[in-house]
Each structure stands twice: as C-alpha cells, then as structure tokens.
Amino acid sequence: MKTDPEILPVAIIGAGPVGLAAAAHLLERGEPPLILEAGPSVGHSVRQWGHVRMFSPWRYNIDPASRRLLETVGWDEPCGEKLPTGSEIVDEYLQPLAEVCAIAEALRLGHRVTAVTREGLDKVRSHGRAERPFVIRTLDAAGAPATYRARAVIDASGTWRGPNPMGADGLRVPGEEAFSSRIDYGIPDLAGAREEDFAGARVLVVGSGHSSFNAVLDLLRVKETHPATTITWAMRKAQLGNVFGGGAADALPERGELGQKVRRAVDSGAVTLLHPMAIEGVTEGDGDTALRVQASVGGEGLELPVDRIVVATGFRPDFAFSREIRLRLDPALECAEKLGPLIDPNEHSCGSVPPHGAKELAHPEPGYYVVGMKSYGRAPTFLLATGYEQVRSVVAEIAGDPEAAARVELALPETGVCSLNEAPQEVAPSCGGEPQEVDPSPSVSSRKTSCCG
C-alpha cells in the first residue's frame, strides 16, 4: 500500500553548508527535512580543508534562511568582513546551526547514501512515476542498513570524495595507484599537520586552479624554514592568460593578491613552472629520489625526479547512488544539462556565472535536484552564495511557489578562483570596529542551544 508522498519529508543528502541551508529553507516553509550525512559530523568534508582561508568574507558565506534560524537561538554572528577558514565555517556557523532543535531532530549522521530510487519502480518504468515517493537506502558506520522515504530529494553531497586523477586525459596514469602513498589530492595541509612529509622534499604540484595556488603558497612557507624544499608546478595549459587572476582589478582584494603572490614566486625562481605539461607515468626512483615522473612539456619528453606529488586538478561528481534516477547531464561537465552553458569554465569565473535555480537544475526525474558543488559537475567555479541561491529556489519549487523559485535573489562580485590559503595582509576590523584575533578552534559548548526533550 502506498503512503501519500505529501506527508513525507524532503530528503537532503549531505550536511555541509548548502545541505544545511536547504534544511533551513524547508523549515521556513513548514516542510519537514530529513538530512542524511555520511560523515560523523556536519561539515565533515569542509573539515578536510579546514586550514584553507576563504577569500570571500563571512557575509557571502552565510545563508539568509540559516541566519534567520540561528538568530532565534541568540547566535553570535561572525563579523561580515572577516575571511573565515574552513574550520571556522564549521565551528562558528555549521555546528551551531546543527544544534538548533529543528535541525538536530532531522539530522542523521554517519548515514552514507547507497541508493535512491522510486518506490516500486526502476528507472525504465514511467507510468505513475511522479506520484511514487523516493526510497533512499543508507549504511551507517557499522555497516547497518536503513531505508527512508521522501517526497523529494535534494542531493548536496558535494564532490570532495571524487578528486580528478593526474592524467591529462582524465584517467590515472600508470603508477598513480601503485605509488599512492606519495601522492596527495585536493588541498592537503602542507604547511601545518603535513609539514614533515614535505620539508626538504622535491615536490611536484599538478593543476592550474585555486587548489594548486594553495598548495604552492603552502610549500613556499615550508621552504622558508626548510630551504632544501624544491617546488615544481605543472600546468596543462598552453597559454597562461588569466591563470594568475585579476590582481588589483579583482572585486575581492585578497583573491587578487593571491594570484600576484604566486606569479611573483614563479618570476623569482622560487617555483619552477612547466607548461603545457602532460604527465604520462610514475615509476620508482633511484638513489635519493623516491619517484620519477615521465611527462612531456610542449611536446618534448621529460623525466622529473620527485619525492611527493600534489594533484590539484579539481573534482568530479559521483552519481553511483542515483543510478535508478532519471538524470539529464551535460556531456562535458556532468552537471544538469541546462546549467552547463552557464557555468562553462572556459567562459565563466565564479562571479560571472548568472544566478540560477530550480529551472536550470531540474532533471527528468520530478522532485530530484542536485545542488551545491556537485551541481557544477566538473566545473571549478562554484561559490557558497551560489549554492544558497540554488536551494532557496529549489525549496520554493518543491513547496509549490514557482514565482519565488523563478525570482533572482543573488548578486556576486566578479571572481577568478574561489579560496585562498594565505592569511590576510591586515586583520579585518571586528564588527565592533576594533581589530581582533579569532580563535581558530572556538568552543561551541558556550553557544549550544537546548534541544527538544
């Protein structure tokens, strides 16, 4: 016997900034959320890059509905002009939000989604499909299964677990798996918790986006105290063009300065830049070198001795659990088909992407939306504020308010790359007007709100 899907919750996959924002918007509209998070805490993926400082200030990183919900429990909002780190985003924003009673009751931590489908229907069957509720299967940390039902699904699971491989063809190169213990992906804490691994090493950084900028800047700090550290930076791009960003013309000054610092390091010789470079394989080194990288630079063969490799070539979405859902994806970017032309990284930076919502994010499966970083597929130009606008529109559509769903409520500064791992040159003034240092790991207990029961 079928249950009326109208009484079921809206399932949210992922409890990061965008997933929790979706929950806040649902609560404002009287819609019950169900939040399924694979990690042991909210913002678990954000914690993995907690050492990275955003170059967009707090005011761009807080969702309006989440702010309104937090204000009901006396939340002390961070200064709008301060640049937070990933850890500060979790400690000062996501964790307090998760402790608000209505969110806490809807949250299921340690529940990894393994499959989503329509109740009683596989992907092929069409008759009555839109009237059937969704079924979501999960596994907890101990491997115990659970099944949930929902009237709509918002996938905000992100792409952090899907880093792109080293190969220019989108595949792992020979040796990449075999020597994985010396290869890091994404944005490892090179100048912090992982400094010993890189001190005095020959390091190859692969990539041309914000993750590679962070890695290069971190390694320069390691080099200051360990001068034997060498940094080689490999890009696939033939033309550097605007790789280093807009400099003084950038609407976010810290982002503009980020690119200029990296450019100066290359110009000074502190960093060796090789481009266009395509890596072809990794083999075991000899003598005092751990690895040897086979590559071509401008068509000429090269063998490079290295000790460690940082692969910062972006991320890609994983649609394995939505195999029984009808998706229509852009063939290049693996995002919603209508969104692809709007976010093409060959044409757009973060801020030049036009605001978009439920209409552009829709798939052939009614009531199923992919939002946040995962909605961008392989495009690297995502901003949190864009994700917040996405869920505002999507929730309005789910709640039966198409007029609000179609409305544009977002304005962004023109952007280049999307985060930095460099402390600001000056401490931003606090909301009270005086400069202040921020505890990088503030206690949440003093802000903990009581929960029902």
C-alpha positions in Angstrom: 0.0 0.0 0.0 1.4 3.4 -1.0 1.6 6.2 1.5 0.7 9.8 0.4 4.1 11.3 -0.5 2.8 14.7 0.6 3.2 13.8 4.2 6.8 12.6 3.7 9.9 14.7 4.4 12.2 16.2 1.8 15.5 14.2 2.0 18.7 16.2 1.9 21.9 14.2 1.1 24.8 16.0 2.8 25.1 18.2 5.8 27.6 20.8 4.5 26.8 24.5 4.1 24.5 24.0 1.2 22.7 21.0 2.6 22.0 22.7 5.9 20.9 25.8 4.1 18.3 23.6 2.2 17.1 22.4 5.6 16.7 25.9 6.9 14.7 27.0 3.8 12.5 23.9 4.1 11.8 24.7 7.8 10.8 28.3 6.9 8.2 26.9 4.5 6.9 24.4 7.0 8.4 21.5 5.1 10.0 18.7 7.2 13.6 17.9 6.2 15.5 14.7 6.6 19.3 15.3 6.5 21.5 12.3 5.7 25.2 12.9 6.2 27.9 10.2 5.5 30.4 11.7 7.9 30.5 11.7 11.7 29.7 15.4 11.9 28.2 18.3 9.9 30.6 19.9 7.6 32.8 16.8 7.5 34.2 17.5 4.1 34.8 21.1 4.9 36.9 19.9 7.9 39.2 18.2 5.4 40.2 21.6 4.1 39.8 23.4 7.4 43.2 25.1 7.2 42.2 26.9 4.0 41.1 30.5 4.3 38.3 31.7 2.1 38.8 34.9 0.2 35.1 35.7 0.3 34.2 37.2 3.6 31.6 35.9 6.1 28.8 37.9 4.6 29.0 35.8 1.4 29.2 32.5 3.3 26.1 32.6 5.4 22.8 31.6 4.0 20.0 34.1 4.8 17.5 31.4 6.0 20.1 29.8 8.1 21.0 33.2 9.6 17.3 33.8 10.5 17.1 30.4 12.1 20.2 30.9 14.2 19.0 34.3 15.3 16.1 32.7 17.0 18.5 31.0 19.4 20.7 34.0 20.1 23.6 33.1 17.7 26.6 35.4 17.8 27.2 36.1 14.1 30.8 36.4 13.0 32.0 39.7 11.5 30.7 40.0 8.0 34.1 41.3 6.6 36.4 38.7 8.1 37.7 36.0 5.9 37.0 32.6 7.6 38.9 29.4 7.3 37.1 26.1 6.6 37.3 25.1 10.2 35.8 28.4 11.3 32.9 27.9 8.9 32.2 24.6 10.7 32.8 25.8 14.3 31.2 29.2 14.1 28.3 28.5 11.7 27.5 24.9 10.7 27.9 23.4 14.2 25.7 26.0 15.9 23.2 25.5 13.1 23.2 21.7 13.6 22.4 22.2 17.3 19.2 24.2 16.6 16.5 21.8 17.7 14.6 21.6 14.4 17.8 20.8 12.5 19.1 18.4 15.1 15.9 16.3 15.1 16.2 16.0 11.3 19.9 15.1 11.2 21.2 11.6 10.7 25.0 11.5 11.0 27.1 8.6 9.8 24.4 7.6 7.2 26.0 7.1 3.8 23.5 7.0 1.0 24.0 3.9 -1.2 20.9 4.2 -3.5 18.0 6.4 -4.4 15.0 5.1 -6.4 11.3 5.5 -6.8 9.2 3.2 -4.6 8.4 0.0 -6.6 9.8 1.4 -9.9 13.1 1.0 -11.6 14.5 3.7 -14.0 12.8 2.2 -17.0 9.2 2.4 -15.8 7.3 5.6 -16.4 3.6 5.1 -15.6 2.7 6.9 -12.3 6.4 7.7 -11.6 5.9 11.2 -10.4 3.3 10.1 -7.8 5.6 7.5 -6.2 7.7 8.6 -3.2 11.5 8.3 -3.3 13.2 5.5 -1.4 16.7 6.2 0.0 18.9 3.4 1.3 21.9 4.1 3.6 24.6 2.3 5.5 25.8 3.5 8.9 29.4 3.5 10.1 29.0 -0.1 11.4 27.5 -1.2 8.0 24.0 -1.5 9.3 21.4 -0.7 6.5 18.5 1.7 6.8 15.7 2.8 4.4 14.0 6.2 4.3 11.1 7.5 2.2 10.8 11.1 0.9 8.6 13.1 -1.3 11.5 14.9 -2.9 15.3 14.6 -2.8 18.0 17.4 -2.7 21.4 16.0 -3.4 24.0 18.3 -1.7 26.6 15.6 -1.3 29.4 17.5 -2.9 32.5 16.2 -4.8 35.2 16.1 -2.2 35.4 12.3 -2.4 36.0 12.5 -6.1 39.3 14.2 -6.9 40.3 14.2 -10.5 43.3 12.0 -11.4 46.7 13.1 -12.7 46.4 12.2 -16.3 45.6 14.9 -18.9 43.2 12.5 -20.5 41.1 12.3 -17.3 42.5 8.9 -16.3 45.0 7.7 -13.8 48.5 7.4 -15.3 50.5 4.2 -15.0 52.0 4.1 -11.5 49.5 6.5 -9.9 47.8 3.8 -7.8 51.0 1.9 -7.1 52.7 5.0 -5.6 49.6 6.5 -4.0 51.3 6.7 -0.6 53.4 9.6 -2.0 50.5 11.3 -3.9 48.0 13.7 -2.3 44.9 15.1 -3.9 43.0 18.3 -3.3 44.3 20.7 -0.6 46.4 18.8 2.0 47.7 20.8 5.0 51.2 21.0 3.6 52.5 23.8 5.9 50.7 22.5 9.0 49.9 19.0 10.0 51.7 17.5 7.0 54.7 19.7 7.0 57.2 16.9 8.0 56.2 15.0 4.9 57.2 17.8 2.6 60.1 19.5 4.4 63.2 19.3 2.2 61.4 17.2 -0.4 61.2 17.7 -4.1 57.5 18.3 -4.7 55.5 18.4 -7.9 52.2 20.3 -7.9 49.8 19.5 -10.7 47.0 21.8 -11.6 46.1 25.4 -12.5 43.2 26.3 -10.3 42.7 27.6 -6.7 43.8 24.3 -5.1 47.2 24.4 -6.9 47.6 28.1 -5.8 47.0 27.0 -2.2 49.5 24.1 -2.5 52.2 26.3 -4.0 51.8 29.0 -1.3 51.9 26.4 1.5 55.0 24.9 0.1 56.7 28.3 -0.1 56.1 28.6 3.6 57.7 25.2 4.1 60.6 26.3 2.0 61.2 29.3 4.3 62.1 27.0 7.2 63.4 24.1 5.0 65.3 25.7 2.1 66.1 22.4 0.5 62.4 22.0 -0.4 62.0 22.4 -4.2 58.7 23.2 -5.9 57.9 22.3 -9.4 54.4 23.4 -10.7 53.0 21.6 -13.7 50.1 23.0 -15.7 48.3 21.5 -18.7 47.5 25.0 -20.1 49.4 26.1 -23.2 48.7 29.8 -22.6 48.8 31.3 -19.1 46.3 34.0 -19.9 44.4 34.9 -16.8 45.7 32.0 -14.7 47.0 34.4 -12.0 43.7 36.2 -11.7 42.7 39.9 -11.9 45.2 41.4 -9.5 44.2 44.9 -8.3 41.1 44.8 -10.5 39.6 42.0 -8.6 36.5 42.8 -6.6 37.8 40.6 -3.7 41.2 42.1 -2.9 42.6 39.0 -1.2 41.9 36.9 -4.2 43.6 39.3 -6.5 46.6 39.4 -4.2 46.7 35.6 -4.1 47.4 35.3 -7.8 50.0 38.0 -7.7 51.9 36.2 -4.9 52.1 33.1 -6.9 53.2 35.0 -10.0 56.0 36.7 -8.1 57.2 33.3 -6.7 57.4 32.0 -10.3 59.1 35.1 -11.6 61.7 34.9 -8.7 62.6 31.3 -9.4 61.3 30.0 -6.1 58.8 27.9 -8.1 59.6 26.2 -11.4 56.6 26.4 -13.7 56.4 23.8 -16.5 53.6 24.2 -19.2 52.0 22.8 -21.2 52.9 19.6 -19.3 51.2 16.2 -19.6 52.1 13.5 -17.1 52.4 10.1 -18.7 53.5 7.8 -15.9 55.1 7.5 -12.4 57.8 5.0 -11.6 60.0 4.2 -8.6 63.0 6.5 -8.2 66.6 5.6 -7.5 69.3 7.0 -5.2 68.0 9.8 -3.2 64.7 10.3 -5.1 61.5 8.4 -4.3 59.8 8.7 -7.7 60.4 9.6 -11.3 57.7 11.2 -13.3 57.5 10.7 -17.1 55.9 13.6 -18.9 56.0 15.8 -22.0 56.4 19.6 -21.9 55.4 21.3 -25.1 55.8 18.0 -26.9 59.3 17.3 -25.6 59.9 14.3 -23.3 60.9 14.9 -19.7 61.8 12.7 -16.7 61.4 14.5 -13.4 62.8 13.2 -10.1 60.4 14.0 -7.2 59.6 12.8 -3.7 56.0 13.8 -3.4 53.2 14.8 -5.8 50.2 17.0 -5.0 47.4 16.6 -7.6 45.2 19.7 -7.6 43.3 19.1 -10.8 39.8 19.6 -9.4 37.0 17.2 -8.6 34.2 15.2 -10.3 30.7 14.1 -9.2 29.8 10.6 -8.3 26.3 9.6 -9.4 26.6 5.9 -8.4 23.8 6.1 -5.8 21.4 7.8 -8.3 21.7 5.2 -11.0 18.0 4.5 -10.8 17.1 8.2 -11.1 16.5 9.8 -14.5 19.2 12.5 -14.9 20.0 14.6 -17.9 23.6 15.7 -17.7 25.8 18.0 -19.7 28.1 15.7 -21.7 31.2 17.6 -20.8 30.7 18.9 -17.3 28.4 16.3 -15.8 26.1 18.9 -14.4 22.4 19.5 -15.2 22.1 19.9 -18.9 20.6 23.4 -18.8 23.2 24.6 -16.3 26.2 23.6 -18.5 26.4 26.6 -20.8 26.0 28.9 -17.8 29.0 27.6 -15.8 31.4 26.5 -18.6 34.8 27.3 -17.0 36.1 28.3 -20.4 33.7 31.2 -20.3 33.0 32.0 -16.7 34.6 32.7 -13.4 32.7 32.3 -10.1 31.1 35.7 -10.2 30.3 35.8 -13.9 28.0 32.8 -13.6 24.4 34.1 -13.8 22.1 33.3 -10.9 20.2 30.1 -11.5 17.7 27.9 -9.6 15.2 25.2 -9.9 14.5 25.6 -13.6 18.2 25.2 -14.6 18.8 22.4 -12.0 15.8 20.3 -13.0 16.2 16.7 -14.2 13.7 14.5 -16.0 13.0 13.0 -12.5 10.4 15.2 -10.9 11.4 16.3 -7.4 15.0 15.4 -7.7 17.6 18.1 -7.6 21.4 18.2 -7.4 22.7 21.4 -5.7 25.9 22.8 -4.4 29.4 21.9 -5.7 28.0 18.6 -7.1 25.6 20.6 -9.2 28.5 22.1 -11.1 29.9 18.7 -12.1 33.5 19.1 -13.2 33.3 22.9 -13.4 35.5 24.6 -10.7 33.8 27.9 -10.4 31.4 27.3 -7.5 30.7 29.8 -4.7 28.8 29.1 -1.5 26.5 32.0 -2.2 25.5 30.4 -5.5 24.6 27.2 -3.7 22.4 29.2 -1.2 20.5 30.8 -4.0 20.1 27.3 -5.7 18.4 25.8 -2.6 16.3 28.9 -2.0 14.8 28.4 -5.5 14.6 24.6 -5.3 12.8 24.6 -2.0 10.4 27.2 -3.3 9.6 25.0 -6.2 9.2 21.9 -4.0 6.9 23.9 -1.7 4.7 24.9 -4.6 5.8 28.5 -5.0 7.0 28.7 -8.7 7.0 32.6 -8.6 9.6 32.6 -5.8 11.5 29.8 -7.5 11.9 31.9 -10.6 13.0 35.0 -8.8 16.6 36.1 -8.7 18.0 37.0 -5.2 21.7 36.9 -5.7 24.5 39.4 -6.6 28.1 38.4 -6.6 31.5 40.2 -7.1 33.4 39.3 -10.2 35.6 36.4 -9.4 38.6 34.3 -10.5 39.5 31.4 -8.2 37.5 30.7 -5.1 39.5 30.4 -2.0 43.0 31.1 -0.6 45.3 29.6 2.0 47.0 32.8 2.8 46.3 34.9 5.9 45.0 38.5 5.1 47.7 41.2 5.0 45.8 43.1 7.6 43.4 41.8 10.3 39.9 42.8 9.2 38.1 45.1 11.7 35.7 43.3 14.0 32.0 44.1 13.9 32.6 46.3 16.9 35.2 48.3 15.0 38.4 47.1 16.7 40.9 44.6 15.3 40.7 41.3 17.0 42.3 37.9 16.6 40.0 34.9 16.1 40.4 31.6 18.0 40.9 29.1 15.2 39.1 26.4 17.2 36.4 28.2 19.3 34.4 26.1 21.7 30.8 25.5 20.6 29.6 24.5 24.0 29.0 28.1 25.1 26.7 28.6 22.2 25.0 25.2 22.4 21.2 25.5 22.3 18.9 23.2 24.1 17.2 20.6 22.0 13.7 19.2 22.4 13.3 16.6 25.1 
